[in-house]
Amino acid sequence: MSAIGELSNTEFCYLTTVGRASGRAHRIEIWFVAHADGAYLLSNSPEADWYRNLEAEPRVVLEIAGESRETVARAVGSDDPAGPTVRPAMVAKYQARYPQEDLREWSETASVVRIEWPM
């Protein structure tokens, strides 16, 4: 079992949520950054299906580099102390790979989710 920091260079993670209406598993590929024993994700909108699903049911499955954890996700507020670290870290990790996008602006307005990465 790897610590989240050991997996931080992995490009994507896979998040499986439970559909708030259907009750079925929904799996997405999404960017992440590792910070303080957790994975942080950014959502363009609090209306995104995956975001609304985890608000309704915070138990999720997170997979990074072939390692899966049944864990818990939670939206974090703008006053969360991780925000000033996580938002620029997301830009630093992905901007060079996606130069046509302005990730700085996106990172400043996106909703932040923390997912525990239990050992």
N, C-alpha and C positions, 0 to 999 in steps of 0.2 A: 504494500500500500504506500503510495507516494503522498508526500505532503503537497499542499496546493502550490507552494512556491516552486517545487521541482517541475511542475507542469505548466508554469507561467508562459513559456514560449510556444505552447501549442496554439495553433491559429484559431481554432473554433472549439466550442463545447456543444454538447447536445443536452437540451433541457426537455424533460417530459413532465407535462402538467396533466391534471385531470380536468376534462372539460366541465365547465360550470353548469352547462345545461345537459350535455349528453352523458356525462360520467365516464366517458372513454378517454384513454390515454392519447395525448397529442404531443408529438416530438418535433422540436425545431433545432436547427443548427444556428448558433448565435455567437457573436464575439463576447469575450470576457477578459477581465483582468483579475489577477490574483492579488489579494491584499488581506493581511491580518487573519489568516486561516479561513478565508472564504473566497468565493468567486463573486465578482461584481459584474452585473449586466446593465446595459442601458437600453431603455425602451423609447422609441420615437414618440410614443403616445401612451397615456394611461388607458387608452381605449383598445390597445393591441390585445388580441385574443389571449396570447400567452400570459400577459400581464394581468388581465382580468381573471384568468383561470387561477393563477397563484394567489390572488387576493381572496378568492372564494375558498380555495383549498391550498394551504401553504406547503403541504407535503408534496415533494417533487422527487424526480430522479435526475441527477446531474452526472453526465459522462464527460470525462476529459481524457484524451489519449488512451482510450480503451478501458479506463477505470471508471466504474460506476459507484455512486453512493445514493442511497435513499436518504433524503435529508429534508431540510426546511428552508423555504425562501420567504423573504419579507421585503416589502418596499421600504426604502429609507427616505426620510425627509431631507429637505434642503439644509437643515441644521446638523445633519449627521457629520461627525468629525472625519469620516472617511472621504467625504465628497471632494475636498480640495486635493486629495491624493489620487482618488480613483478617476475622476473626470480627465485630468491631463494625462494620466497613465494610459487611458483608452486611446487618446489621440496619439501619444507617443508610440504605442504598439501598432496602430493600424494606418496612420496617415501616409506613410511612405508606400504602403501597398495599394492605397486608393487615392492617388494624388489629385484626381478629378473631383473629389468630394471635399467639402469644408467641414472636417470632423470637429474642429475646435468649437464652432458655433453649435453644432449638434450636441456635443458633449455638455455644453453649458446649460442646455434647456431640457435634455432628456431626463426621464424618470429613472431613478437608480434602484436596483434590486440587489440585495445581498443574499447569497446562498451559502449556508454552512457547508464546510468540507470536513466532515468528521474523520478522524484517524481511527 
